[in-house]
Amino acid sequence: MSNTPFTVLCSAALPEAALQAWAGSPFGPFDLRRCADPIEALANAQRDGCAAVLVDEVAGVAFIDAIVRSAADVAILVVDSAPDAAPPAGWWQYGVQDVLSLADLARASLPQRVRAAIERKRYERDTLKAHATTYATDLETGLPHQQQLVEHISQLIALRERQPSPMALLVLRIEGLASTRARLGEAAAQVLRRKIAVRLRAGVRASDVVAALADDCYAVLLGAMLAAADAARVGAKLQLAMLEPFKVAGADVAVATALGIAQYPDDGAQPDALLRRALGLAASAQAQGRAGHATVAEGGAANDE
């Protein structure tokens, strides 16, 4: 049994006889706090935190949404007085963990139902975090995947709607990975991917986002620029940086890069539109570099470690 009480905020009308079931419950301990109405429950959840909130269906979808947004780790249980008129399945899409009937409030099993909802919410949260780590990060490079990049773009678009500023998405298609894999092996190709990622990160600001879209494709999200023309300047700088050969498995490996640039909002006002535009331009652009060995336009070896 846990030593830390599970705080449960309740604005539903619990029968007095049922309150005894909470004291000494093997599924607790619980710190049951009565709230006058859903508004008070929401305020307490936001201010003090809790493990679960128990509310009547009169609280409505807006209240449920407010809890999900402001207290994402809280399990929500709704007391539905007319489950036949409003099927419980309709509540799940709003983030509810369990739906109770009026009769359930008087049953001794209520603390068990609440604890099950709490554990269900914790499992859901942990699973989402695990999936985010698995699917949003390229394991070889440590860069965000396309899914995470789209989320970054969405957030920046929302910001740019309030604070207008030029913003651009760059896509760099890399040529040379396939030949490296064929000549030096898979391990060497993965080392090359990591070194490309390091060099791209070094070429942009810490606030810019570098992502891995595919085995041979990277993206750079420039969140704020002084002028739209800055995107082309940064793209040219990154292509120039790629001209310096990479040291992989004791050999100098040269790559070529093709660049595609999508400007917000001229080339699209949604993440998918910007991504399609930049990918299409990178796919059709002529790659620069890797003429046997890359020609270095500026002196100095790159630090890709």
Secondary structure as UniProt FT lines:
FT   STRAND          6..10
FT   HELIX           16..21
FT   TURN            22..24
FT   TURN            26..27
FT   STRAND          30..34
FT   HELIX           38..48
FT   STRAND          52..56
FT   HELIX           57..59
FT   HELIX           60..70
FT   TURN            72..73
FT   STRAND          75..79
FT   TURN            83..85
FT   HELIX           89..92
FT   TURN            93..95
FT   STRAND          98..100
FT   HELIX           103..106
FT   TURN            108..109
FT   HELIX           110..136
FT   TURN            139..141
FT   HELIX           146..162
FT   STRAND          167..175
FT   HELIX           177..184
FT   HELIX           186..202
FT   TURN            206..207
FT   STRAND          209..214
FT   TURN            215..216
FT   STRAND          217..222
FT   TURN            228..229
FT   HELIX           230..242
FT   STRAND          246..248
FT   TURN            249..250
FT   STRAND          251..253
FT   STRAND          256..264
FT   TURN            265..267
FT   HELIX           271..284
//
